[in-house]
Amino acid sequence: MNLGRLLPLSLSLCVLFTACKSTPLGYEPKPEDPLDGYKGTLQEAGANTEVDWGPKQEYLLSGYTTLRDQHDKLQKEFKAMQEENANLKLRLTGEGDTLARERTLRAQAEAEVVSLQGKRRELEARLLSVGIEKAKLEQAALLAKIADLQRALEPAPAPTDMPAAPPGGRQ
């Protein structure tokens, strides 16, 4: 083999391989980067360039805007649900307070009902005792009338039983 031929050939292959490999960027280029979409000095950036296409051959920008719109929509829904949740919590607190007041009023009303029922029973007992006393008095009055009537109906004692008055008047 000819070393003279081999050396230039290997040198050219090394140069060729190193030319094919480029150093990767440490960062991704931004869409507003002025060199993005340029080849040389002519601008080729636009709606249908290679920069805008993704791995599934769809527009990355339209996908990004769609996702951003969905994200904004979901955030609005989230905020609306948080507000609704806060309103429901306030309403629940108010309803709980109302329920506590109603329970207190109900307990007071039940206590008053029990008190009034006790007073009613006492008054009924007093009426019953007064009725019994009245019946006893009526019975006593009736018994007295019966005794008077029986005495009135009894035959009067015979005059012979009574001492006779002396003749002539006075004694």
ZABA-768369 format. One record per residue: residue number from 1; x, y, z of N, C-alpha, C, CB in turn. Coordinates in Angstrom, 1 decimal, padded with zeros to 4 digits. Glycine has a CB too. Layout:
BEGIN
(tido NUM; (X; Y; Z); (X; Y; Z); (X; Y; Z); (X; Y; Z))
...
END
This chain:
BEGIN
(tido 1; (000.8; -001.2; 000.0); (000.0; 000.0; 000.0); (000.9; 001.2; 000.0); (-001.0; 000.0; 001.2))
(tido 2; (000.3; 002.1; -000.6); (001.0; 003.3; -000.7); (000.6; 004.2; 000.4); (000.8; 003.9; -002.1))
(tido 3; (001.6; 004.6; 001.3); (001.3; 005.4; 002.4); (001.0; 006.8; 001.9); (002.5; 005.4; 003.3))
(tido 4; (001.5; 007.2; 000.8); (001.2; 008.5; 000.3); (-000.2; 008.7; -000.1); (002.2; 008.8; -000.8))
(tido 5; (-000.8; 007.6; -000.6); (-002.2; 007.6; -001.1); (-003.1; 007.5; 000.1); (-002.4; 006.5; -002.1))
(tido 6; (-002.7; 006.7; 001.0); (-003.6; 006.4; 002.2); (-003.7; 007.6; 003.1); (-003.0; 005.2; 002.9))
(tido 7; (-002.7; 008.3; 003.2); (-002.7; 009.5; 004.1); (-003.7; 010.6; 003.6); (-001.3; 010.1; 004.3))
(tido 8; (-003.7; 011.0; 002.4); (-004.7; 012.0; 002.0); (-006.1; 011.5; 002.0); (-004.3; 012.5; 000.6))
(tido 9; (-006.2; 010.2; 001.7); (-007.6; 009.6; 001.7); (-008.1; 009.6; 003.1); (-007.5; 008.2; 001.1))
(tido 10; (-007.3; 009.2; 004.1); (-007.8; 009.1; 005.5); (-008.0; 010.5; 006.0); (-006.8; 008.4; 006.4))
(tido 11; (-007.2; 011.5; 005.6); (-007.4; 012.8; 006.0); (-008.6; 013.4; 005.5); (-006.2; 013.7; 005.6))
(tido 12; (-008.9; 013.1; 004.2); (-010.2; 013.6; 003.6); (-011.4; 013.0; 004.3); (-010.2; 013.4; 002.1))
(tido 13; (-011.3; 011.7; 004.6); (-012.4; 011.1; 005.3); (-012.7; 011.7; 006.7); (-012.2; 009.5; 005.4))
(tido 14; (-011.6; 012.0; 007.4); (-011.7; 012.6; 008.7); (-012.4; 014.0; 008.6); (-010.4; 012.7; 009.4))
(tido 15; (-012.0; 014.7; 007.6); (-012.6; 016.0; 007.4); (-014.0; 015.9; 007.1); (-011.8; 016.8; 006.3))
(tido 16; (-014.4; 014.9; 006.2); (-015.7; 014.7; 005.8); (-016.6; 014.3; 007.0); (-015.8; 013.6; 004.8))
(tido 17; (-016.1; 013.4; 007.9); (-016.9; 013.0; 009.0); (-017.1; 014.1; 010.0); (-016.3; 011.8; 009.7))
(tido 18; (-016.1; 014.9; 010.2); (-016.3; 016.0; 011.2); (-017.1; 017.1; 010.6); (-014.9; 016.6; 011.5))
(tido 19; (-017.2; 017.2; 009.3); (-018.1; 018.2; 008.7); (-019.5; 017.8; 008.8); (-017.7; 018.4; 007.2))
(tido 20; (-019.8; 016.5; 008.8); (-021.2; 016.0; 008.9); (-021.7; 016.2; 010.3); (-021.3; 014.5; 008.5))
(tido 21; (-020.9; 016.1; 011.3); (-021.3; 016.3; 012.7); (-021.2; 017.8; 013.0); (-020.5; 015.5; 013.7))
(tido 22; (-022.3; 018.4; 013.4); (-022.3; 019.8; 013.9); (-022.5; 019.8; 015.4); (-023.4; 020.6; 013.2))
(tido 23; (-022.1; 020.7; 016.0); (-022.2; 020.8; 017.5); (-023.7; 021.2; 017.8); (-021.2; 021.8; 018.1))
(tido 24; (-024.4; 020.5; 018.7); (-025.7; 020.9; 019.0); (-025.8; 022.2; 019.8); (-026.5; 019.8; 019.8))
(tido 25; (-026.9; 022.9; 019.6); (-027.1; 024.2; 020.4); (-027.4; 023.8; 021.8); (-028.2; 025.0; 019.8))
(tido 26; (-026.9; 024.6; 022.7); (-027.2; 024.4; 024.2); (-028.6; 024.9; 024.5); (-026.2; 025.2; 025.0))
(tido 27; (-029.3; 025.4; 023.6); (-030.7; 025.9; 023.9); (-031.5; 025.9; 022.6); (-030.7; 027.4; 024.4))
(tido 28; (-032.8; 025.9; 022.7); (-033.6; 025.9; 021.5); (-033.8; 027.3; 021.1); (-035.0; 025.2; 021.9))
(tido 29; (-033.9; 027.5; 019.8); (-034.1; 028.9; 019.3); (-035.5; 029.3; 019.6); (-033.8; 029.0; 017.8))
(tido 30; (-035.7; 030.6; 019.9); (-037.1; 031.1; 020.2); (-037.7; 031.5; 018.9); (-037.0; 032.3; 021.2))
(tido 31; (-039.1; 031.6; 018.9); (-039.7; 032.0; 017.6); (-039.4; 033.4; 017.2); (-041.2; 031.9; 017.8))
(tido 32; (-039.1; 034.3; 018.2); (-038.8; 035.7; 017.8); (-037.3; 035.8; 017.5); (-039.2; 036.6; 018.9))
(tido 33; (-036.5; 034.7; 017.4); (-035.1; 034.8; 017.1); (-035.0; 035.3; 015.7); (-034.4; 033.4; 017.3))
(tido 34; (-034.2; 036.3; 015.4); (-034.1; 036.9; 014.0); (-033.5; 035.9; 013.0); (-033.3; 038.2; 014.1))
(tido 35; (-032.7; 035.0; 013.5); (-032.1; 034.0; 012.5); (-033.0; 032.8; 012.2); (-030.8; 033.6; 013.0))
(tido 36; (-034.1; 032.7; 013.0); (-035.0; 031.5; 012.8); (-035.7; 031.6; 011.5); (-036.0; 031.4; 014.0))
(tido 37; (-035.6; 030.6; 010.7); (-036.3; 030.6; 009.4); (-035.5; 031.2; 008.3); (-037.6; 031.3; 009.6))
(tido 38; (-034.3; 031.6; 008.6); (-033.4; 032.2; 007.5); (-032.5; 031.2; 007.0); (-032.6; 033.4; 008.0))
(tido 39; (-032.3; 031.1; 005.7); (-031.2; 030.4; 005.1); (-030.3; 031.4; 004.4); (-031.8; 029.3; 004.1))
(tido 40; (-029.2; 031.6; 004.9); (-028.3; 032.6; 004.3); (-028.9; 033.9; 004.7); (-028.2; 032.4; 002.8))
(tido 41; (-029.1; 034.7; 003.6); (-029.6; 036.1; 003.9); (-031.1; 036.2; 003.5); (-028.8; 037.1; 003.1))
(tido 42; (-031.7; 035.2; 002.9); (-033.1; 035.2; 002.5); (-034.0; 034.6; 003.5); (-033.3; 034.5; 001.1))
(tido 43; (-035.1; 035.3; 003.8); (-036.0; 034.8; 004.8); (-036.9; 033.7; 004.2); (-036.9; 036.0; 005.4))
(tido 44; (-037.0; 032.6; 004.9); (-037.9; 031.6; 004.4); (-038.9; 031.2; 005.5); (-037.1; 030.3; 004.0))
(tido 45; (-038.9; 032.0; 006.6); (-039.9; 031.7; 007.7); (-041.3; 032.1; 007.3); (-039.5; 032.4; 009.0))
(tido 46; (-042.2; 031.4; 007.6); (-043.6; 031.7; 007.2); (-044.5; 030.7; 007.8); (-043.8; 031.8; 005.7))
(tido 47; (-045.7; 030.6; 007.3); (-046.7; 029.7; 007.8); (-046.4; 028.2; 007.4); (-048.1; 030.0; 007.3))
(tido 48; (-045.7; 028.0; 006.4); (-045.5; 026.6; 005.9); (-044.0; 026.2; 005.8); (-046.2; 026.4; 004.6))
(tido 49; (-043.2; 026.5; 006.7); (-041.8; 026.2; 006.6); (-041.5; 025.0; 007.5); (-040.9; 027.4; 007.1))
(tido 50; (-040.3; 024.4; 007.4); (-039.9; 023.3; 008.1); (-039.9; 023.5; 009.6); (-038.5; 022.8; 007.6))
(tido 51; (-039.6; 024.8; 010.0); (-039.5; 025.1; 011.4); (-040.9; 024.9; 012.1); (-039.1; 026.6; 011.5))
(tido 52; (-042.0; 025.2; 011.3); (-043.3; 025.1; 011.9); (-043.8; 023.6; 012.0); (-044.3; 025.9; 011.1))
(tido 53; (-043.2; 022.7; 011.3); (-043.8; 021.3; 011.3); (-043.2; 020.5; 012.4); (-043.5; 020.7; 010.0))
(tido 54; (-044.0; 019.7; 013.1); (-043.5; 018.8; 014.1); (-043.3; 017.4; 013.6); (-044.5; 018.9; 015.3))
(tido 55; (-043.2; 016.5; 014.6); (-042.9; 015.1; 014.2); (-044.1; 014.4; 013.5); (-042.5; 014.3; 015.4))
(tido 56; (-045.3; 014.9; 013.8); (-046.4; 014.2; 013.1); (-046.9; 015.1; 012.0); (-047.6; 014.0; 014.1))
(tido 57; (-046.1; 015.9; 011.5); (-046.4; 016.8; 010.3); (-047.7; 017.7; 010.6); (-046.6; 015.9; 009.1))
(tido 58; (-047.7; 018.2; 011.8); (-048.8; 019.2; 012.1); (-048.1; 020.5; 012.6); (-049.8; 018.6; 013.2))
(tido 59; (-048.8; 021.5; 012.5); (-048.3; 022.8; 012.8); (-048.1; 022.9; 014.3); (-049.2; 023.9; 012.4))
(tido 60; (-046.9; 023.2; 014.7); (-046.6; 023.3; 016.2); (-047.2; 024.6; 016.7); (-045.1; 023.4; 016.4))
(tido 61; (-047.2; 025.6; 016.0); (-047.8; 026.9; 016.5); (-049.3; 026.8; 016.7); (-047.5; 028.0; 015.5))
(tido 62; (-050.0; 026.1; 015.7); (-051.4; 026.0; 015.9); (-051.7; 025.0; 017.1); (-052.1; 025.4; 014.6))
(tido 63; (-050.9; 024.0; 017.3); (-051.1; 023.1; 018.4); (-050.8; 023.8; 019.7); (-050.2; 021.9; 018.3))
(tido 64; (-049.8; 024.7; 019.7); (-049.5; 025.5; 020.9); (-050.7; 026.4; 021.2); (-048.2; 026.3; 020.7))
(tido 65; (-051.2; 027.1; 020.2); (-052.3; 028.1; 020.5); (-053.5; 027.3; 020.9); (-052.6; 028.9; 019.2))
(tido 66; (-053.8; 026.2; 020.4); (-054.9; 025.4; 020.8); (-054.8; 025.0; 022.2); (-055.1; 024.1; 019.9))
(tido 67; (-053.6; 024.5; 022.6); (-053.4; 024.1; 024.0); (-053.5; 025.3; 024.9); (-052.0; 023.4; 024.1))
(tido 68; (-052.9; 026.4; 024.5); (-053.0; 027.6; 025.3); (-054.5; 028.1; 025.5); (-052.2; 028.8; 024.7))
(tido 69; (-055.3; 028.0; 024.5); (-056.7; 028.3; 024.6); (-057.4; 027.4; 025.5); (-057.3; 028.3; 023.2))
(tido 70; (-057.1; 026.1; 025.4); (-057.7; 025.1; 026.3); (-057.3; 025.4; 027.7); (-057.3; 023.7; 025.9))
(tido 71; (-056.0; 025.7; 027.9); (-055.5; 026.0; 029.3); (-056.2; 027.2; 029.8); (-054.0; 026.2; 029.2))
(tido 72; (-056.4; 028.3; 029.0); (-057.1; 029.5; 029.5); (-058.5; 029.2; 029.8); (-057.0; 030.6; 028.4))
(tido 73; (-059.2; 028.4; 029.0); (-060.6; 028.0; 029.2); (-060.7; 027.2; 030.5); (-061.1; 027.2; 028.0))
(tido 74; (-059.8; 026.2; 030.7); (-059.8; 025.4; 032.0); (-059.5; 026.3; 033.2); (-058.8; 024.3; 031.9))
(tido 75; (-058.6; 027.3; 033.1); (-058.4; 028.2; 034.2); (-059.6; 029.0; 034.5); (-057.2; 029.1; 033.9))
(tido 76; (-060.3; 029.5; 033.5); (-061.5; 030.2; 033.7); (-062.6; 029.4; 034.4); (-062.1; 030.8; 032.4))
(tido 77; (-062.7; 028.1; 033.9); (-063.7; 027.2; 034.6); (-063.3; 026.9; 036.0); (-063.7; 025.9; 033.8))
(tido 78; (-062.0; 026.8; 036.2); (-061.5; 026.5; 037.6); (-061.8; 027.7; 038.5); (-060.0; 026.3; 037.6))
(tido 79; (-061.6; 028.9; 038.0); (-061.9; 030.1; 038.8); (-063.4; 030.2; 039.1); (-061.4; 031.4; 038.1))
(tido 80; (-064.2; 029.9; 038.1); (-065.6; 029.9; 038.2); (-066.1; 028.9; 039.3); (-066.3; 029.7; 036.9))
(tido 81; (-065.5; 027.7; 039.2); (-065.8; 026.7; 040.2); (-065.4; 027.0; 041.6); (-065.2; 025.3; 039.8))
(tido 82; (-064.2; 027.7; 041.7); (-063.8; 028.1; 043.0); (-064.7; 029.2; 043.6); (-062.3; 028.7; 042.9))
(tido 83; (-065.2; 030.1; 042.8); (-066.1; 031.1; 043.2); (-067.4; 030.5; 043.6); (-066.4; 032.2; 042.1))
(tido 84; (-067.9; 029.5; 042.8); (-069.1; 028.8; 043.1); (-069.0; 028.0; 044.4); (-069.5; 027.9; 042.0))
(tido 85; (-067.8; 027.4; 044.6); (-067.5; 026.7; 045.8); (-067.6; 027.6; 047.0); (-066.2; 025.9; 045.8))
(tido 86; (-066.9; 028.8; 046.9); (-066.9; 029.8; 048.0); (-068.4; 030.2; 048.3); (-066.0; 031.0; 047.6))
(tido 87; (-069.1; 030.5; 047.2); (-070.5; 030.9; 047.4); (-071.3; 029.8; 048.1); (-071.2; 031.3; 046.1))
(tido 88; (-071.1; 028.6; 047.7); (-071.9; 027.5; 048.4); (-071.4; 027.3; 049.8); (-071.6; 026.2; 047.6))
(tido 89; (-070.1; 027.5; 050.1); (-069.7; 027.4; 051.5); (-070.4; 028.5; 052.3); (-068.2; 027.5; 051.6))
(tido 90; (-070.4; 029.7; 051.8); (-071.1; 030.8; 052.5); (-072.6; 030.5; 052.7); (-070.9; 032.1; 051.8))
(tido 91; (-073.2; 030.0; 051.7); (-074.6; 029.6; 051.8); (-074.8; 028.5; 052.8); (-075.1; 029.2; 050.4))
(tido 92; (-073.9; 027.5; 052.8); (-074.0; 026.5; 053.8); (-073.8; 027.0; 055.2); (-073.0; 025.4; 053.5))
(tido 93; (-072.9; 027.9; 055.4); (-072.7; 028.5; 056.7); (-073.9; 029.2; 057.1); (-071.5; 029.4; 056.7))
(tido 94; (-074.5; 030.0; 056.2); (-075.8; 030.7; 056.5); (-076.9; 029.8; 056.9); (-076.2; 031.6; 055.4))
(tido 95; (-077.0; 028.7; 056.1); (-078.1; 027.7; 056.4); (-077.8; 027.0; 057.7); (-078.1; 026.7; 055.2))
(tido 96; (-076.6; 026.8; 058.0); (-076.3; 026.2; 059.3); (-076.6; 027.1; 060.5); (-074.8; 025.8; 059.4))
(tido 97; (-076.4; 028.4; 060.3); (-076.8; 029.3; 061.3); (-078.3; 029.4; 061.5); (-076.2; 030.7; 061.0))
(tido 98; (-079.0; 029.4; 060.3); (-080.4; 029.4; 060.3); (-081.0; 028.2; 061.0); (-081.0; 029.5; 058.9))
(tido 99; (-080.4; 027.0; 060.7); (-080.8; 025.8; 061.3); (-080.6; 025.8; 062.8); (-080.0; 024.6; 060.7))
(tido 100; (-079.5; 026.4; 063.3); (-079.2; 026.4; 064.7); (-080.2; 027.3; 065.4); (-077.8; 027.0; 065.0))
(tido 101; (-080.5; 028.5; 064.7); (-081.6; 029.4; 065.3); (-082.9; 028.7; 065.4); (-081.7; 030.7; 064.5))
(tido 102; (-083.3; 028.0; 064.3); (-084.6; 027.2; 064.3); (-084.6; 026.2; 065.4); (-084.8; 026.6; 062.9))
(tido 103; (-083.5; 025.5; 065.6); (-083.5; 024.5; 066.6); (-083.6; 025.1; 068.0); (-082.1; 023.7; 066.6))
(tido 104; (-083.0; 026.2; 068.2); (-083.1; 026.9; 069.5); (-084.5; 027.4; 069.7); (-082.1; 028.2; 069.5))
(tido 105; (-085.1; 028.0; 068.7); (-086.5; 028.4; 068.8); (-087.5; 027.2; 069.0); (-086.9; 029.2; 067.5))
(tido 106; (-087.2; 026.1; 068.3); (-088.0; 024.9; 068.5); (-087.9; 024.4; 069.9); (-087.6; 023.8; 067.5))
(tido 107; (-086.7; 024.4; 070.5); (-086.5; 023.9; 071.8); (-087.2; 024.8; 072.8); (-085.0; 023.8; 072.2))
(tido 108; (-087.1; 026.1; 072.6); (-087.8; 027.1; 073.5); (-089.4; 026.9; 073.4); (-087.5; 028.5; 073.1))
(tido 109; (-089.9; 026.7; 072.1); (-091.3; 026.4; 071.9); (-091.7; 025.2; 072.6); (-091.6; 026.4; 070.4))
(tido 110; (-090.9; 024.1; 072.5); (-091.3; 022.8; 073.1); (-091.3; 023.0; 074.7); (-090.3; 021.7; 072.7))
(tido 111; (-090.3; 023.7; 075.2); (-090.3; 023.9; 076.6); (-091.5; 024.7; 077.1); (-089.0; 024.7; 077.1))
(tido 112; (-091.9; 025.7; 076.3); (-093.1; 026.5; 076.6); (-094.3; 025.6; 076.5); (-093.2; 027.7; 075.7))
(tido 113; (-094.4; 024.7; 075.5); (-095.5; 023.8; 075.4); (-095.6; 022.9; 076.7); (-095.4; 023.0; 074.1))
(tido 114; (-094.5; 022.4; 077.1); (-094.5; 021.5; 078.3); (-094.9; 022.3; 079.5); (-093.1; 020.9; 078.5))
(tido 115; (-094.5; 023.5; 079.6); (-094.9; 024.4; 080.8); (-096.4; 024.6; 080.7); (-094.1; 025.7; 080.7))
(tido 116; (-096.9; 025.0; 079.6); (-098.3; 025.3; 079.4); (-099.1; 024.0; 079.7); (-098.6; 025.8; 078.0))
(tido 117; (-098.6; 022.8; 079.2); (-099.4; 021.6; 079.5); (-099.4; 021.3; 081.0); (-098.7; 020.4; 078.8))
(tido 118; (-098.3; 021.6; 081.7); (-098.3; 021.4; 083.2); (-099.3; 022.4; 083.9); (-096.9; 021.7; 083.7))
(tido 119; (-099.3; 023.6; 083.4); (-100.3; 024.6; 084.0); (-101.7; 024.1; 083.7); (-100.1; 026.0; 083.4))
(tido 120; (-101.9; 023.6; 082.5); (-103.3; 023.1; 082.1); (-103.7; 022.0; 083.1); (-103.3; 022.7; 080.7))
(tido 121; (-102.8; 021.0; 083.3); (-103.1; 019.9; 084.2); (-103.4; 020.4; 085.6); (-101.9; 018.9; 084.2))
(tido 122; (-102.6; 021.4; 086.1); (-102.9; 022.0; 087.4); (-104.3; 022.6; 087.4); (-101.8; 023.0; 087.8))
(tido 123; (-104.6; 023.4; 086.4); (-105.9; 024.0; 086.4); (-107.0; 023.0; 086.3); (-106.0; 025.0; 085.2))
(tido 124; (-106.8; 021.9; 085.5); (-107.9; 020.9; 085.4); (-108.0; 020.2; 086.7); (-107.5; 019.9; 084.3))
(tido 125; (-106.9; 020.0; 087.5); (-107.0; 019.3; 088.8); (-107.7; 020.3; 089.7); (-105.6; 019.0; 089.3))
(tido 126; (-107.4; 021.6; 089.7); (-108.1; 022.5; 090.6); (-109.6; 022.5; 090.3); (-107.5; 023.9; 090.4))
(tido 127; (-110.0; 022.5; 088.9); (-111.4; 022.5; 088.5); (-112.1; 021.3; 089.0); (-111.5; 022.6; 087.0))
(tido 128; (-111.4; 020.2; 088.9); (-111.9; 018.9; 089.4); (-112.2; 018.9; 090.9); (-111.0; 017.7; 089.0))
(tido 129; (-111.2; 019.4; 091.7); (-111.4; 019.5; 093.1); (-112.5; 020.5; 093.5); (-110.0; 019.9; 093.8))
(tido 130; (-112.6; 021.6; 092.8); (-113.7; 022.5; 093.1); (-115.0; 021.9; 092.7); (-113.5; 023.8; 092.3))
(tido 131; (-115.1; 021.1; 091.6); (-116.3; 020.4; 091.3); (-116.7; 019.4; 092.3); (-116.1; 019.7; 089.9))
(tido 132; (-115.7; 018.7; 092.9); (-116.0; 017.7; 093.9); (-116.5; 018.4; 095.2); (-114.7; 016.9; 094.3))
(tido 133; (-115.9; 019.5; 095.5); (-116.3; 020.3; 096.7); (-117.7; 020.8; 096.5); (-115.4; 021.5; 097.0))
(tido 134; (-118.0; 021.3; 095.3); (-119.4; 021.7; 095.0); (-120.4; 020.6; 095.1); (-119.4; 022.4; 093.6))
(tido 135; (-120.0; 019.4; 094.6); (-120.9; 018.3; 094.6); (-121.2; 017.9; 096.1); (-120.3; 017.1; 093.9))
(tido 136; (-120.1; 018.0; 096.9); (-120.3; 017.6; 098.3); (-121.2; 018.6; 099.0); (-118.9; 017.6; 099.1))
(tido 137; (-121.0; 019.9; 098.7); (-121.9; 020.9; 099.3); (-123.3; 020.7; 098.8); (-121.4; 022.3; 098.9))
(tido 138; (-123.5; 020.5; 097.5); (-124.9; 020.2; 097.0); (-125.5; 019.0; 097.7); (-124.9; 020.0; 095.5))
(tido 139; (-124.6; 017.9; 097.9); (-125.1; 016.7; 098.6); (-125.5; 017.1; 100.0); (-124.0; 015.6; 098.5))
(tido 140; (-124.7; 017.9; 100.7); (-125.1; 018.2; 102.1); (-126.3; 019.0; 102.1); (-123.9; 019.0; 102.7))
(tido 141; (-126.5; 020.0; 101.1); (-127.7; 020.8; 101.1); (-128.9; 019.9; 100.8); (-127.6; 021.9; 100.0))
(tido 142; (-128.8; 019.0; 099.9); (-129.9; 018.0; 099.6); (-130.2; 017.2; 100.8); (-129.5; 017.2; 098.4))
(tido 143; (-129.2; 016.7; 101.5); (-129.4; 015.8; 102.6); (-130.2; 016.7; 103.7); (-128.1; 015.3; 103.2))
(tido 144; (-129.8; 017.9; 103.9); (-130.5; 018.8; 104.8); (-131.9; 019.0; 104.4); (-129.8; 020.2; 105.0))
(tido 145; (-132.2; 019.2; 103.2); (-133.6; 019.4; 102.7); (-134.4; 018.1; 102.9); (-133.6; 019.8; 101.2))
(tido 146; (-133.7; 017.0; 102.6); (-134.4; 015.7; 102.8); (-134.7; 015.5; 104.3); (-133.5; 014.5; 102.4))
(tido 147; (-133.8; 015.9; 105.2); (-134.1; 015.7; 106.6); (-135.2; 016.7; 107.0); (-132.8; 016.1; 107.5))
(tido 148; (-135.2; 017.9; 106.5); (-136.3; 018.8; 106.8); (-137.7; 018.3; 106.3); (-136.1; 020.2; 106.2))
(tido 149; (-137.7; 017.7; 105.1); (-138.9; 017.2; 104.5); (-139.4; 016.0; 105.3); (-138.7; 016.8; 103.1))
(tido 150; (-138.4; 015.2; 105.8); (-138.8; 014.0; 106.6); (-139.4; 014.4; 107.9); (-137.6; 013.0; 106.8))
(tido 151; (-138.8; 015.4; 108.5); (-139.4; 015.9; 109.7); (-140.8; 016.5; 109.5); (-138.5; 017.0; 110.4))
(tido 152; (-140.9; 017.2; 108.4); (-142.2; 017.8; 108.1); (-143.3; 016.7; 107.8); (-142.1; 018.8; 106.9))
(tido 153; (-142.9; 015.6; 107.3); (-143.8; 014.5; 107.0); (-144.1; 013.6; 108.2); (-143.3; 013.7; 105.8))
(tido 154; (-143.3; 013.7; 109.1); (-143.5; 012.8; 110.3); (-144.8; 013.3; 111.0); (-142.2; 012.9; 111.3))
(tido 155; (-145.6; 012.4; 111.5); (-146.8; 012.8; 112.2); (-146.5; 013.6; 113.4); (-147.7; 011.6; 112.5))
(tido 156; (-147.3; 014.5; 113.7); (-147.1; 015.4; 114.8); (-147.4; 014.5; 116.1); (-148.0; 016.7; 114.8))
(tido 157; (-146.8; 014.8; 117.2); (-147.1; 014.0; 118.3); (-148.5; 014.2; 118.8); (-146.1; 014.3; 119.5))
(tido 158; (-149.1; 013.1; 119.3); (-150.5; 013.1; 119.7); (-150.7; 014.0; 120.9); (-151.0; 011.7; 120.0))
(tido 159; (-151.9; 014.7; 121.0); (-152.1; 015.7; 122.1); (-152.1; 014.9; 123.4); (-153.3; 016.4; 121.9))
(tido 160; (-152.3; 013.7; 123.5); (-152.4; 013.1; 124.7); (-151.0; 012.9; 125.3); (-153.0; 011.7; 124.6))
(tido 161; (-150.2; 012.9; 124.5); (-148.8; 012.8; 124.9); (-148.4; 014.1; 125.6); (-147.9; 012.4; 123.8))
(tido 162; (-149.0; 015.1; 125.3); (-148.6; 016.4; 125.8); (-149.3; 016.6; 127.2); (-148.9; 017.5; 124.8))
(tido 163; (-148.7; 017.2; 128.0); (-149.4; 017.4; 129.3); (-150.6; 018.4; 129.1); (-148.4; 018.1; 130.3))
(tido 164; (-151.6; 018.1; 129.8); (-152.8; 018.8; 129.6); (-152.8; 020.1; 130.4); (-154.0; 018.0; 130.1))
(tido 165; (-153.4; 021.0; 129.8); (-153.4; 022.3; 130.5); (-154.4; 022.3; 131.6); (-153.8; 023.4; 129.5))
(tido 166; (-154.2; 022.9; 132.7); (-155.1; 022.8; 133.8); (-156.4; 023.6; 133.4); (-154.4; 023.4; 135.1))
(tido 167; (-157.5; 023.1; 133.9); (-158.7; 023.8; 133.6); (-158.8; 025.1; 134.4); (-159.9; 022.9; 133.9))
(tido 168; (-159.3; 025.8; 133.8); (-159.5; 027.1; 134.5); (-158.4; 028.1; 134.2); (-159.7; 026.9; 135.9))
(tido 169; (-157.6; 027.8; 133.6); (-156.6; 028.8; 133.3); (-155.3; 028.6; 134.0); (-157.1; 030.1; 133.6))
(tido 170; (-155.1; 029.4; 134.8); (-153.8; 029.4; 135.4); (-153.6; 028.5; 136.6); (-153.4; 030.8; 135.8))
(tido 171; (-152.6; 028.3; 136.9); (-152.3; 027.4; 138.0); (-152.1; 028.2; 139.2); (-151.2; 026.5; 137.8))
END
